[in-house]
Amino acid sequence: MLMVIYSLSQASDDTWSIRRAGTTLFSQLRLGPAIQLARETARDEHMRSGRSISVEMPGPVSNIRLAQYARQAPMPQSAVA
């Protein structure tokens, strides 16, 4: 299963947007609140769906990962009592 990525992008007016799969979810945010909201939204989706989710923003050389919620591997049958 592919990882879902929430991405932050900066607008020309120095506000930030949160996008998921090419769709803008939130816009016209300051950077701090945008990071916080993206992390909360990603964590909520991970808790509800169990999917692996990452929050990223552009950096000077490559994307910067701000959060990652990994899908847990199933427990082996021998570990289940």
TIRO-2110 file (N, C-alpha, C; in Angstrom, 1 decimal):
// TIRO-2110
0.8, -1.2, 0.0, N, 1, A
0.0, 0.0, 0.0, CA, 1, A
0.9, 1.2, 0.0, C, 1, A
0.5, 2.2, -0.8, N, 2, A
1.3, 3.4, -0.9, CA, 2, A
1.1, 4.4, 0.3, C, 2, A
2.1, 5.2, 0.6, N, 3, A
2.0, 6.1, 1.7, CA, 3, A
1.2, 7.3, 1.2, C, 3, A
0.3, 7.8, 2.0, N, 4, A
-0.4, 9.1, 1.8, CA, 4, A
0.5, 10.2, 2.2, C, 4, A
0.6, 11.3, 1.4, N, 5, A
1.4, 12.4, 1.7, CA, 5, A
0.6, 13.7, 1.8, C, 5, A
0.7, 14.3, 2.9, N, 6, A
0.1, 15.7, 3.1, CA, 6, A
1.3, 16.6, 2.8, C, 6, A
1.1, 17.6, 2.0, N, 7, A
2.2, 18.5, 1.6, CA, 7, A
1.8, 19.9, 1.9, C, 7, A
2.8, 20.7, 2.4, N, 8, A
2.6, 22.1, 2.6, CA, 8, A
3.2, 22.8, 1.4, C, 8, A
2.5, 23.8, 0.9, N, 9, A
3.1, 24.6, -0.2, CA, 9, A
2.9, 26.1, 0.1, C, 9, A
3.9, 26.9, -0.3, N, 10, A
3.9, 28.3, 0.0, CA, 10, A
3.3, 29.1, -1.2, C, 10, A
2.4, 30.0, -0.9, N, 11, A
1.8, 30.9, -1.9, CA, 11, A
2.7, 32.1, -2.0, C, 11, A
2.4, 32.9, -3.1, N, 12, A
3.2, 34.1, -3.3, CA, 12, A
3.0, 35.2, -2.3, C, 12, A
1.9, 35.1, -1.5, N, 13, A
1.7, 36.1, -0.4, CA, 13, A
2.2, 35.6, 0.9, C, 13, A
3.1, 34.6, 0.9, N, 14, A
3.8, 34.0, 2.1, CA, 14, A
2.8, 33.3, 3.0, C, 14, A
1.6, 32.9, 2.5, N, 15, A
0.8, 32.0, 3.3, CA, 15, A
1.0, 30.6, 2.8, C, 15, A
0.5, 29.6, 3.6, N, 16, A
0.7, 28.2, 3.3, CA, 16, A
-0.6, 27.5, 3.1, C, 16, A
-0.5, 26.5, 2.2, N, 17, A
-1.7, 25.6, 2.0, CA, 17, A
-1.3, 24.2, 2.4, C, 17, A
-2.3, 23.4, 2.7, N, 18, A
-2.1, 22.0, 3.0, CA, 18, A
-2.8, 21.2, 1.9, C, 18, A
-2.1, 20.3, 1.2, N, 19, A
-2.6, 19.5, 0.1, CA, 19, A
-2.5, 18.1, 0.4, C, 19, A
-3.5, 17.3, -0.2, N, 20, A
-3.4, 15.8, -0.1, CA, 20, A
-3.9, 15.3, -1.5, C, 20, A
-3.1, 14.5, -2.1, N, 21, A
-3.4, 13.9, -3.4, CA, 21, A
-3.9, 15.0, -4.4, C, 21, A
-3.2, 16.1, -4.5, N, 22, A
-3.5, 17.1, -5.4, CA, 22, A
-4.6, 18.0, -5.1, C, 22, A
-5.3, 17.8, -4.0, N, 23, A
-6.4, 18.6, -3.6, CA, 23, A
-6.0, 19.5, -2.4, C, 23, A
-6.3, 20.8, -2.5, N, 24, A
-6.1, 21.7, -1.4, CA, 24, A
-7.1, 21.5, -0.3, C, 24, A
-6.7, 21.2, 0.9, N, 25, A
-7.6, 21.0, 2.0, CA, 25, A
-7.8, 22.3, 2.8, C, 25, A
-6.7, 23.0, 3.0, N, 26, A
-6.7, 24.3, 3.8, CA, 26, A
-5.8, 25.3, 3.1, C, 26, A
-6.1, 26.5, 3.2, N, 27, A
-5.2, 27.5, 2.6, CA, 27, A
-5.2, 28.8, 3.4, C, 27, A
-4.3, 29.7, 3.0, N, 28, A
-4.1, 31.0, 3.7, CA, 28, A
-3.7, 30.9, 5.1, C, 28, A
-2.8, 30.0, 5.5, N, 29, A
-2.4, 29.8, 6.9, CA, 29, A
-1.0, 30.3, 7.0, C, 29, A
-0.7, 30.7, 8.2, N, 30, A
0.7, 31.0, 8.6, CA, 30, A
1.4, 29.7, 8.8, C, 30, A
2.8, 29.7, 8.7, N, 31, A
3.5, 28.4, 8.7, CA, 31, A
3.3, 27.6, 9.9, C, 31, A
3.4, 28.2, 11.1, N, 32, A
3.3, 27.4, 12.3, CA, 32, A
1.9, 26.7, 12.4, C, 32, A
0.8, 27.4, 12.3, N, 33, A
-0.5, 26.7, 12.3, CA, 33, A
-0.7, 25.7, 11.1, C, 33, A
-0.1, 26.0, 10.0, N, 34, A
-0.2, 25.0, 8.9, CA, 34, A
0.5, 23.7, 9.2, C, 34, A
1.7, 23.8, 9.8, N, 35, A
2.4, 22.6, 10.2, CA, 35, A
1.6, 21.8, 11.2, C, 35, A
1.1, 22.5, 12.2, N, 36, A
0.3, 21.9, 13.3, CA, 36, A
-1.0, 21.2, 12.7, C, 36, A
-1.7, 21.9, 11.9, N, 37, A
-2.9, 21.4, 11.3, CA, 37, A
-2.6, 20.2, 10.4, C, 37, A
-1.6, 20.3, 9.6, N, 38, A
-1.2, 19.1, 8.8, CA, 38, A
-0.9, 17.9, 9.6, C, 38, A
-0.1, 18.1, 10.6, N, 39, A
0.2, 16.9, 11.5, CA, 39, A
-1.0, 16.4, 12.2, C, 39, A
-1.9, 17.2, 12.7, N, 40, A
-3.1, 16.7, 13.3, CA, 40, A
-4.0, 16.0, 12.3, C, 40, A
-4.2, 16.5, 11.1, N, 41, A
-5.0, 15.9, 10.1, CA, 41, A
-4.5, 14.6, 9.7, C, 41, A
-3.2, 14.5, 9.5, N, 42, A
-2.5, 13.3, 9.1, CA, 42, A
-2.6, 12.2, 10.2, C, 42, A
-2.4, 12.6, 11.4, N, 43, A
-2.5, 11.7, 12.6, CA, 43, A
-3.9, 11.1, 12.7, C, 43, A
-4.9, 12.0, 12.5, N, 44, A
-6.3, 11.6, 12.6, CA, 44, A
-6.6, 10.5, 11.5, C, 44, A
-6.2, 10.8, 10.3, N, 45, A
-6.4, 9.9, 9.2, CA, 45, A
-5.7, 8.5, 9.5, C, 45, A
-4.5, 8.6, 10.0, N, 46, A
-3.7, 7.4, 10.3, CA, 46, A
-4.5, 6.6, 11.4, C, 46, A
-5.0, 7.2, 12.4, N, 47, A
-5.7, 6.5, 13.5, CA, 47, A
-7.0, 5.9, 13.0, C, 47, A
-7.7, 6.6, 12.1, N, 48, A
-8.9, 6.1, 11.5, CA, 48, A
-8.7, 4.9, 10.5, C, 48, A
-7.7, 5.1, 9.7, N, 49, A
-7.5, 4.1, 8.5, CA, 49, A
-6.4, 3.1, 8.7, C, 49, A
-5.4, 3.4, 9.5, N, 50, A
-4.3, 2.6, 9.7, CA, 50, A
-3.2, 2.7, 8.6, C, 50, A
-3.5, 3.6, 7.6, N, 51, A
-2.5, 3.8, 6.5, CA, 51, A
-1.3, 4.5, 7.0, C, 51, A
-0.2, 4.3, 6.2, N, 52, A
1.0, 5.1, 6.4, CA, 52, A
0.9, 6.5, 5.8, C, 52, A
1.2, 7.5, 6.7, N, 53, A
1.0, 8.8, 6.2, CA, 53, A
2.2, 9.7, 6.6, C, 53, A
2.5, 10.6, 5.7, N, 54, A
3.7, 11.5, 5.9, CA, 54, A
3.2, 12.9, 5.7, C, 54, A
3.9, 13.9, 6.4, N, 55, A
3.7, 15.3, 6.2, CA, 55, A
5.0, 15.9, 5.8, C, 55, A
5.0, 16.6, 4.6, N, 56, A
6.2, 17.1, 4.1, CA, 56, A
6.0, 18.6, 3.6, C, 56, A
7.1, 19.3, 3.6, N, 57, A
7.2, 20.6, 3.1, CA, 57, A
8.4, 20.8, 2.3, C, 57, A
8.4, 21.7, 1.3, N, 58, A
9.6, 21.9, 0.5, CA, 58, A
10.8, 22.5, 1.3, C, 58, A
12.0, 22.0, 1.0, N, 59, A
13.2, 22.5, 1.6, CA, 59, A
14.1, 23.0, 0.5, C, 59, A
15.3, 23.5, 0.9, N, 60, A
16.1, 24.1, -0.1, CA, 60, A
16.7, 23.1, -1.1, C, 60, A
16.8, 21.9, -0.7, N, 61, A
17.4, 20.9, -1.6, CA, 61, A
16.4, 19.8, -1.9, C, 61, A
15.6, 19.3, -0.9, N, 62, A
14.6, 18.3, -1.1, CA, 62, A
13.5, 18.5, -0.1, C, 62, A
12.5, 17.7, -0.1, N, 63, A
11.4, 17.9, 0.8, CA, 63, A
11.8, 17.5, 2.2, C, 63, A
11.2, 18.2, 3.2, N, 64, A
11.5, 18.0, 4.6, CA, 64, A
10.3, 17.3, 5.2, C, 64, A
10.6, 16.1, 5.8, N, 65, A
9.5, 15.3, 6.4, CA, 65, A
9.3, 15.9, 7.8, C, 65, A
8.1, 16.4, 8.0, N, 66, A
7.7, 17.0, 9.3, CA, 66, A
7.0, 16.0, 10.3, C, 66, A
6.5, 14.9, 9.7, N, 67, A
5.8, 13.9, 10.5, CA, 67, A
5.7, 12.6, 9.7, C, 67, A
5.7, 11.5, 10.4, N, 68, A
5.4, 10.2, 9.7, CA, 68, A
4.7, 9.3, 10.6, C, 68, A
3.6, 8.8, 10.1, N, 69, A
2.7, 7.8, 10.9, CA, 69, A
2.7, 6.5, 10.1, C, 69, A
3.5, 5.6, 10.6, N, 70, A
3.7, 4.3, 9.9, CA, 70, A
2.7, 3.3, 10.2, C, 70, A
2.3, 2.5, 9.2, N, 71, A
1.4, 1.4, 9.3, CA, 71, A
2.1, 0.4, 10.1, C, 71, A
1.5, -0.2, 11.2, N, 72, A
2.1, -1.2, 12.0, CA, 72, A
2.0, -2.5, 11.3, C, 72, A
3.1, -3.3, 11.4, N, 73, A
3.1, -4.6, 10.8, CA, 73, A
2.3, -5.5, 11.7, C, 73, A
1.6, -6.5, 11.0, N, 74, A
0.7, -7.4, 11.8, CA, 74, A
1.6, -8.3, 12.7, C, 74, A
1.1, -8.6, 13.8, N, 75, A
1.8, -9.5, 14.8, CA, 75, A
1.9, -10.9, 14.2, C, 75, A
3.0, -11.6, 14.3, N, 76, A
3.1, -12.9, 13.8, CA, 76, A
2.2, -13.9, 14.7, C, 76, A
1.7, -14.9, 14.0, N, 77, A
0.8, -15.8, 14.7, CA, 77, A
1.4, -16.4, 16.0, C, 77, A
2.7, -16.7, 15.9, N, 78, A
3.4, -17.3, 17.1, CA, 78, A
3.4, -16.4, 18.3, C, 78, A
3.3, -15.1, 18.1, N, 79, A
3.3, -14.1, 19.2, CA, 79, A
1.9, -14.0, 19.8, C, 79, A
0.9, -14.4, 19.1, N, 80, A
-0.5, -14.3, 19.6, CA, 80, A
-0.8, -15.5, 20.5, C, 80, A
-1.1, -15.3, 21.8, N, 81, A
-1.3, -16.4, 22.7, CA, 81, A
-2.7, -16.8, 22.8, C, 81, A
END
